Amino acid sequence: MATAPTVPNFSQYNFELGDRSAVVTKQNGLNAALAQFGNSLAVMTESINDDLTVMEQQKSATQQAAQAGSESAQQAAADRQAVAEDRAHVDQQKQAIDTTAGQVNSHAQQVATDKQTVADNTATATQAAQDAGAAAGASIQAKNDAQALYGDLAAVDAAKSDAQQAATTATQGAQTATEKAQEASELLANAGTAFDKDAQETLTDATPGRLALVGAFGGYGAKLASEQYPLSDVETPPVDIASGRYSFNTAFHTNLPPVEGGATFGTIEVIPLSDSNNRNKLVVRTGAAGHPFEEWERAYIGAGGWVGPWKKVGEAKYRDVVGPDSEPLMSKGAFGLGAKAPIATDYFSSANFNDFNVPDGSYTVAGTWLNGPLGNGNHTGLVEVKGRVFGNQTVQVFRNRSIANSEVYERWGDGANDIWYPWQLVYKQNNIIGTVSQSGGMPTGAVFERDSNSLGTWIKHADGSMTCGGFYSGVVDITTTGFVTAGARRSATITQDYPQPFISTPVIEFTLSYDSTGPNTYFDITACQFTSVNSDIRFGMVFTAPVAVTGAEVRLSWTAFGRWY
């Protein structure tokens, strides 16, 4: 007997307009439910057809039984009449038998009273006894025949009852079949158009208009994706790839996301982003032994190509959001937080530091870059970006990967007016003292520079000031007159080069150390600047004494104060 299938709740597969993330899942579920429901209807219809065939056979058998019953009833009526007649005949025979028995009894009495007569007529008595026995046997046979007729009548009544019961059963079966056919008709009327559609021939059969099989394209009901992802290089644009879930294996596929632990197999889901067949999102789900399950995704938008690198879907999606609901969650390692800094060229336009559209974060810099603190050329290190929400101030900090100094530079720009201001060196312990330098009056080197050579020592300051100093010792003759007071003497001009040049004449201070001229010491020996030479790179000096001195041993120290730029 056919059993009506339960009508699925098709409303559970409804989806809201624009809910693209659920349309494929719910459409596949709807297709699978329609296919299963159509198959159930087909099974029920076939069962109904079988029931109708059986009922037709039962109906024919019932008709035959009814015909036989009718004939049996007629025969039973005739038999009843015959039995009635036989019964009357039997009654007559019984009466005759009773009469005969009375006669036999009378004869027996006559025989008993008249033994002699019997003896004399033995043959006649014997014949009479035989005739009486035969009459008694005929009476018993008549009684048995009557009882047999009564049994046949009961059989006829039973056959008639069975025929009536069969007819009733056939009528009820026909009524049930009619009701089931009505139910099937109503179910088919509510089933839509899916019941008369062909099903997929394979799990990846994408022929339009066919019903999806359970597990089609790795969908619901399948233990694993139906087939391997068709592109061995996952970097290849996923154009004309049917949506669904596919399996992958690193023995066949390359350019998969950097899964922790190096998982060798998993699934790739293709999710369409529009009606176009060249806008898809790939979702990779996998996990290696001893490592947590990971999910990665990446979008391809046709002419726009891939949208950034693979992005890992973190566990944060299962947790509460910190901040406004409209803001996205941040995964571990995003923008260099909680993991190694990502490659800067994935965020900066054309390896150019002058980009206001870079998200806040830390990035790895390598190779040739434009508008960097080292000019247009090779830059290796890290760059940090931080901007105001108003867009009118963006700060960049570049940390140069230099074994010697590891310089740090910073600058800021006004994105509202598209202006970047010059890079500035950040001073710290390892670059306060070094080589000073400047560009356009702006210091570009160390804060202090201290060094020496054979001419003396110097200290340069980042503000442009410089101090030079040195010593002089020798033997001089102080015998020349002129340019001194009357009676006094002076030495010849002695020149001294500065260890570093000044940009203008500096101020010089002299300190006489000692003089040794024999028994007399002349403490009034002085030194003075001689300005007839190039005062930027050297100076002149003379020694004076109140009297002429030959072979005076002298020593002095000198200090010059000026500017190096």
C-alpha positions in Angstrom: 0.0 0.0 0.0 1.4 3.4 -1.0 2.5 5.8 1.8 2.3 9.6 1.1 5.6 11.4 1.6 6.0 14.3 4.0 6.0 17.6 2.2 9.3 19.4 3.0 9.2 22.9 4.6 10.3 24.8 1.5 10.1 28.1 3.3 13.3 27.3 5.2 15.2 27.8 2.0 13.9 31.4 1.4 16.6 34.1 1.5 16.5 37.8 1.7 17.2 40.0 -1.4 21.0 40.7 -1.5 21.9 37.9 0.9 24.5 36.5 -1.5 26.4 34.5 1.1 23.3 32.3 1.7 21.8 32.1 -1.8 24.0 29.2 -3.0 23.7 27.2 0.1 19.9 27.6 0.3 19.4 27.1 -3.4 21.4 23.8 -3.3 19.4 22.8 -0.2 16.1 23.6 -2.1 17.2 21.7 -5.2 18.2 18.7 -3.1 14.9 18.8 -1.2 12.9 19.1 -4.5 14.9 16.2 -5.9 14.2 14.0 -2.9 10.6 15.0 -2.8 10.2 14.3 -6.5 11.8 10.8 -6.0 9.4 10.1 -3.1 6.4 11.1 -5.3 7.6 8.9 -8.1 7.9 5.9 -5.6 4.4 6.7 -4.2 3.0 6.9 -7.8 4.5 3.6 -8.7 3.1 2.0 -5.5 -0.3 3.4 -6.3 -0.1 1.9 -9.8 0.8 -1.4 -8.3 -2.1 -1.1 -5.8 -4.5 -0.3 -8.7 -3.3 -3.4 -10.6 -3.8 -5.6 -7.6 -7.2 -4.1 -6.9 -8.2 -4.6 -10.6 -7.2 -8.3 -10.2 -9.1 -8.4 -6.9 -12.1 -6.8 -8.5 -12.0 -9.4 -11.3 -11.7 -12.2 -8.8 -14.5 -10.7 -6.7 -16.7 -10.5 -9.8 -15.9 -14.1 -10.6 -16.5 -15.0 -6.9 -19.8 -13.0 -6.9 -20.8 -14.8 -10.2 -19.9 -18.1 -8.7 -21.7 -17.1 -5.5 -24.8 -16.1 -7.4 -24.7 -19.4 -9.3 -24.1 -21.2 -6.0 -27.0 -19.4 -4.5 -29.3 -20.4 -7.3 -28.0 -24.0 -7.0 -28.5 -23.7 -3.2 -32.1 -22.6 -3.8 -32.6 -25.6 -6.2 -30.9 -27.8 -3.6 -33.1 -26.5 -0.9 -36.1 -27.4 -3.0 -34.7 -30.8 -3.7 -33.8 -31.2 0.0 -37.4 -30.2 0.9 -38.7 -32.7 -1.5 -36.2 -35.3 -0.3 -37.1 -34.5 3.3 -40.8 -35.1 2.5 -39.8 -38.3 0.8 -37.6 -39.2 3.7 -40.5 -38.6 6.0 -42.7 -40.8 3.9 -39.9 -43.4 3.9 -39.6 -43.0 7.6 -43.3 -43.5 8.0 -43.1 -46.5 5.7 -40.1 -47.7 7.7 -42.0 -47.2 10.9 -45.0 -49.1 9.4 -42.7 -51.7 8.1 -41.0 -51.9 11.5 -44.5 -52.3 13.1 -45.3 -55.0 10.6 -41.9 -56.6 11.3 -42.6 -56.5 15.0 -46.0 -57.9 14.4 -44.5 -60.6 12.3 -42.0 -61.3 15.0 -44.7 -61.7 17.5 -46.6 -63.9 15.0 -43.4 -65.9 14.5 -42.9 -66.3 18.3 -46.5 -67.5 18.8 -46.4 -69.7 15.9 -43.0 -71.3 15.9 -44.4 -74.3 14.3 -45.7 -72.3 11.4 -42.3 -70.7 11.1 -40.6 -73.9 11.3 -43.0 -75.2 8.7 -42.4 -72.2 6.6 -38.8 -71.3 7.3 -37.9 -70.3 3.9 -40.8 -67.8 3.9 -39.7 -66.3 7.2 -36.1 -66.0 6.3 -37.0 -64.2 3.1 -39.2 -61.9 5.0 -36.4 -61.1 7.5 -34.1 -60.4 4.6 -36.6 -58.1 3.2 -37.0 -56.3 6.5 -33.2 -55.8 6.9 -33.0 -54.4 3.4 -35.8 -52.0 4.2 -34.0 -50.9 7.4 -30.7 -50.3 5.4 -32.6 -48.2 2.8 -34.0 -46.1 5.6 -30.5 -45.5 7.1 -29.1 -44.6 3.7 -31.9 -42.1 3.2 -31.1 -40.5 6.6 -27.4 -40.2 5.6 -28.3 -38.6 2.3 -30.5 -36.1 4.0 -27.6 -35.1 6.4 -25.3 -34.7 3.4 -27.7 -32.4 1.7 -27.9 -30.3 4.9 -24.0 -30.1 4.9 -24.0 -28.9 1.2 -26.5 -26.2 2.1 -24.2 -24.9 4.9 -21.3 -24.9 2.5 -23.3 -22.8 0.0 -24.2 -20.3 2.8 -20.5 -20.1 3.7 -19.5 -19.5 0.1 -22.1 -16.8 -0.2 -20.7 -15.1 2.9 -17.2 -15.3 1.6 -18.2 -13.8 -1.7 -20.0 -10.9 0.1 -16.9 -10.3 2.2 -14.6 -10.3 -0.9 -17.0 -7.8 -2.6 -16.9 -5.6 0.5 -13.0 -5.7 0.6 -12.8 -5.0 -3.1 -15.1 -2.0 -2.7 -13.0 -0.7 0.3 -9.8 -1.2 -1.7 -11.2 0.7 -4.7 -12.2 3.5 -2.4 -8.7 3.6 -0.7 -7.1 3.7 -4.2 -9.3 6.6 -5.2 -8.4 8.5 -2.0 -4.6 7.8 -2.6 -4.9 8.9 -6.2 -6.6 12.1 -5.0 -3.8 12.7 -2.5 -1.1 12.1 -5.1 -2.8 14.5 -7.5 -2.9 17.2 -4.7 0.8 16.6 -3.9 1.8 16.8 -7.5 -0.2 20.0 -7.9 1.8 21.6 -5.0 5.2 20.2 -6.0 6.0 22.9 -8.6 7.9 21.9 -11.7 10.8 20.0 -10.1 9.1 16.6 -10.2 9.4 16.3 -14.0 13.0 17.5 -14.3 16.0 15.3 -15.0 18.6 14.9 -12.2 22.4 15.5 -12.6 24.3 12.7 -14.2 27.4 13.4 -12.1 28.0 15.4 -8.9 29.7 18.2 -11.1 27.1 18.1 -13.9 26.4 21.8 -14.5 23.8 21.3 -17.3 21.1 24.0 -16.9 17.7 22.9 -15.7 18.8 19.7 -14.0 18.1 18.9 -10.4 21.1 18.8 -8.1 22.0 15.5 -6.5 22.8 15.2 -2.8 26.4 16.3 -2.4 26.5 18.1 -5.8 29.6 20.2 -6.1 30.7 19.2 -2.6 27.4 20.5 -1.1 25.2 19.2 1.7 25.0 15.4 2.2 28.6 14.8 1.0 31.4 13.6 3.3 34.0 15.4 1.2 34.2 17.6 -1.9 33.1 15.8 -5.0 36.1 16.4 -7.2 39.6 18.0 -7.2 39.8 21.8 -7.8 40.4 21.9 -11.6 43.2 24.4 -11.6 46.5 23.0 -10.4 47.9 26.6 -9.9 45.5 28.2 -7.5 47.0 31.6 -8.4 45.3 31.1 -11.9 42.2 33.3 -12.1 39.1 31.2 -11.3 37.2 32.1 -14.5 34.4 29.7 -15.6 34.8 27.5 -12.5 31.4 26.3 -11.3 30.6 27.3 -7.8 30.8 24.6 -5.2 33.4 22.8 -3.0 36.4 20.9 -4.4 39.2 19.0 -2.8 42.9 20.0 -3.0 46.2 18.2 -2.4 49.6 19.8 -2.4 50.9 17.0 -4.6 48.8 18.5 -7.4 48.0 22.1 -6.4 50.4 25.0 -5.9 50.2 28.6 -4.6 47.9 27.7 -1.7 47.8 30.0 1.4 50.6 29.6 4.0 48.8 27.2 6.3 50.5 26.7 9.6 52.1 23.3 9.8 51.9 22.8 6.0 48.6 20.9 5.6 48.6 18.7 2.5 44.9 18.4 1.7 41.6 20.2 2.3 38.8 21.9 0.4 38.5 24.9 -1.8 35.1 26.5 -2.1 34.2 28.7 -5.1 31.7 31.4 -4.2 30.3 33.6 -7.0 30.4 37.4 -6.3 28.1 38.4 -9.1 26.2 37.1 -12.1 29.5 37.3 -14.1 31.5 34.1 -14.3 34.8 35.9 -13.7 34.1 37.3 -10.2 34.6 34.6 -7.6 35.8 34.3 -4.0 37.9 31.3 -3.0 37.7 29.9 0.5 40.3 27.3 1.6 39.6 25.2 4.6 42.3 22.9 6.0 44.4 22.0 9.0 47.6 20.1 9.7 48.2 17.5 12.5 48.9 19.2 15.8 47.7 22.6 14.5 44.4 24.4 14.6 41.9 24.3 11.7 42.4 27.3 9.4 40.3 29.1 6.9 41.7 31.4 4.2 39.9 33.5 1.6 40.8 35.6 -1.5 38.6 37.4 -4.0 39.0 37.7 -7.8 37.1 40.5 -9.5 37.8 40.0 -13.2 39.5 43.0 -14.8 40.6 44.2 -11.3 42.4 40.9 -10.7 43.1 39.5 -7.3 42.1 41.7 -4.3 45.2 41.5 -2.2 46.9 38.4 -0.9 45.3 35.4 0.9 43.6 36.5 4.1 43.2 34.2 7.1 39.8 34.1 8.7 40.5 34.2 12.4 38.6 32.9 15.4 37.5 36.4 16.2 34.4 35.9 14.1 33.1 33.6 16.8 33.7 36.2 19.5 32.2 39.5 20.5 33.3 42.6 18.5 35.2 45.3 20.2 34.1 48.7 18.8 31.3 49.6 16.4 29.4 46.8 14.7 30.1 48.4 11.3 33.8 48.1 11.7 35.6 44.8 10.5 37.4 42.5 12.8 41.2 42.5 12.7 43.0 39.1 12.4 46.3 38.3 13.9 49.1 39.8 11.9 46.9 42.4 10.2 49.0 45.5 9.4 52.0 44.0 11.2 50.3 43.6 14.6 50.8 40.3 16.4 52.9 38.9 13.6 55.7 39.8 11.1 55.1 43.0 9.1 53.5 42.3 5.7 55.2 43.3 2.4 54.8 47.0 1.9 54.2 46.8 -1.8 50.9 45.0 -1.2 49.6 48.3 0.3 51.8 51.1 -1.1 51.2 52.2 -4.7 54.1 51.6 -7.0 56.7 51.3 -4.2 56.3 55.0 -3.5 56.4 56.4 0.1 54.2 59.3 -1.1 51.0 57.4 -0.7 48.3 58.7 1.7 46.0 55.7 1.1 47.9 53.2 3.1 46.2 51.7 6.2 47.8 52.3 9.6 50.3 49.6 10.4 53.8 48.3 10.1 55.2 47.0 6.7 58.3 45.4 5.4 60.3 47.5 2.9 62.8 46.1 0.4 64.1 47.1 -3.0 64.0 50.3 -4.9 61.6 52.9 -3.5 60.7 56.5 -4.4 60.6 59.6 -2.1 62.3 57.8 0.8 64.6 59.1 3.5 67.5 57.8 1.5 66.3 59.4 -1.7 65.1 57.4 -4.7 66.9 54.1 -4.4 67.3 51.0 -2.3 65.6 51.0 1.0 65.6 48.0 3.4 63.8 48.1 6.7 60.4 48.8 8.2 58.0 51.6 7.7 55.2 52.5 10.2 52.2 54.5 9.2 49.8 56.3 11.5 47.2 58.9 10.5 44.5 61.1 11.9 40.9 60.2 11.2 40.4 63.5 9.5 43.1 62.7 6.9 45.0 65.9 7.5 48.0 64.3 9.2 49.8 61.1 8.3 53.1 60.2 10.1 55.6 57.8 8.6 58.5 56.3 10.5 61.2 54.5 8.6 63.7 52.2 10.4 66.7 51.6 8.2 68.2 48.1 8.4 71.8 49.3 8.9 74.2 47.2 10.9 76.3 50.2 11.7 73.7 52.8 12.8 70.2 51.5 12.2 69.0 55.0 11.6 65.4 56.1 12.2 63.7 58.7 10.1 60.3 60.3 10.4 58.1 62.8 8.5 54.5 63.8 8.3 52.2 64.8 5.5 49.0 66.6 5.0 46.7 64.3 3.0 44.0 66.9 2.7 46.4 69.1 0.7 48.6 66.3 -0.7 51.8 67.7 0.9 54.6 65.7 2.3 57.2 67.4 4.5 61.0 66.5 4.6 62.2 63.3 6.3 64.0 64.0 9.6 66.6 61.9 11.3 65.7 60.8 14.8 68.6 61.3 17.2 69.4 58.6 19.7 72.3 57.1 21.6 74.2 55.7 18.6 74.0 58.8 16.4 74.4 61.8 18.7 78.1 61.7 18.1 79.2 61.1 14.5 79.7 63.1 11.3 77.7 66.3 11.2 76.1 67.4 7.9 73.5 69.7 6.7 71.3 70.4 3.6 69.9 73.9 3.1 70.7 74.8 6.7 68.9 71.7 8.0 71.1 69.2 10.0 71.2 65.8 8.4 74.0 64.1 10.4 75.0 63.7 14.0 74.5 66.3 16.8 78.2 66.5 17.6 81.4 65.7 15.6 84.7 65.4 17.4 87.9 64.4 15.7 91.6 65.4 15.2 94.5 65.3 12.7 98.1 66.4 12.7 97.0 70.1 12.8 94.9 69.9 15.9 91.4 68.9 17.1 87.9 70.1 16.4 84.3 69.9 17.6 81.5 70.6 15.2 77.9 71.1 16.3 74.8 70.4 14.3 73.8 74.1 14.6 76.9 75.0 12.5 79.3 76.2 15.3 82.8 74.8 15.5 85.7 74.9 17.9 89.3 74.1 16.8 92.4 74.0 18.9 96.1 73.0 18.9 99.6 73.5 20.3 102.7 75.2 19.0 106.3 74.8 20.2 109.6 75.9 18.7 112.7 78.1 18.9 112.4 81.6 17.6 114.5 84.8 17.4 112.8 87.8 18.8 114.9 90.5 17.2 112.9 92.4 14.6 111.8 95.9 15.2 108.6 97.5 13.9 105.0 97.1 14.7 106.0 97.1 18.4 106.7 99.7 21.0 110.0 101.5 21.0 112.8 99.4 22.1 110.8 96.2 21.9 111.4 93.4 19.5 109.3 90.8 17.7 109.7 87.5 15.9 109.1 86.6 12.3 105.5 85.7 11.4 104.6 82.1 12.1 101.6 80.5 10.3 99.3 77.8 11.6 96.6 75.9 9.6 93.3 75.0 11.2 92.5 71.3 11.3 89.1 72.1 9.7 88.2 75.2 7.7 85.9 77.9 8.9 83.4 79.8 6.6 84.6 83.1 8.1 87.4 84.4 10.3 87.1 82.8 13.7 87.9 84.3 17.1 91.3 83.0 18.3 92.6 82.7 21.8 96.2 82.0 22.7 97.7 80.7 26.0 101.4 80.9 26.4 102.7 77.8 28.0 106.3 78.7 28.8 109.5 80.2 27.5 113.0 79.2 28.2 115.8 81.7 27.3 118.4 80.9 29.8 118.7 82.5 33.1 116.2 85.2 32.4 112.5 84.4 31.9 110.5 86.9 29.9 106.8 86.5 31.0 105.8 89.4 28.8 106.3 87.5 25.6 103.0 87.6 23.8 101.5 86.1 20.7 99.1 87.9 18.4 97.0 87.0 15.4 98.5 87.8 12.0 95.7 88.6 9.6 97.6 89.0 6.3 97.0 85.4 5.3 93.8 83.5 4.4 92.0 83.7 7.8 89.5 80.9 7.0 92.1 78.2 6.8 95.2 79.5 8.7 96.4 82.2 11.0 99.7 84.0 11.8 101.4 84.8 15.1 104.5 86.6 16.4 106.3 86.6 19.7 107.3 89.9 21.3 109.8 90.8 24.0 111.0 94.1 25.5 114.5 93.3 24.4 116.0 91.2 21.6 116.1 87.5 22.4 117.9 85.0 20.3 116.9 81.2 20.3 113.9 81.6 22.6 112.1 78.3 23.2 108.4 78.9 23.2 105.2 76.8 23.5 101.6 77.9 23.4 98.0 76.5 22.9 95.5 78.1 20.7 91.7 77.9 20.4 89.5 79.2 17.5 85.7 79.7 17.7 83.6 80.1 14.5 81.2 78.2 12.2 81.7 75.4 9.8 78.5 76.4 7.8 
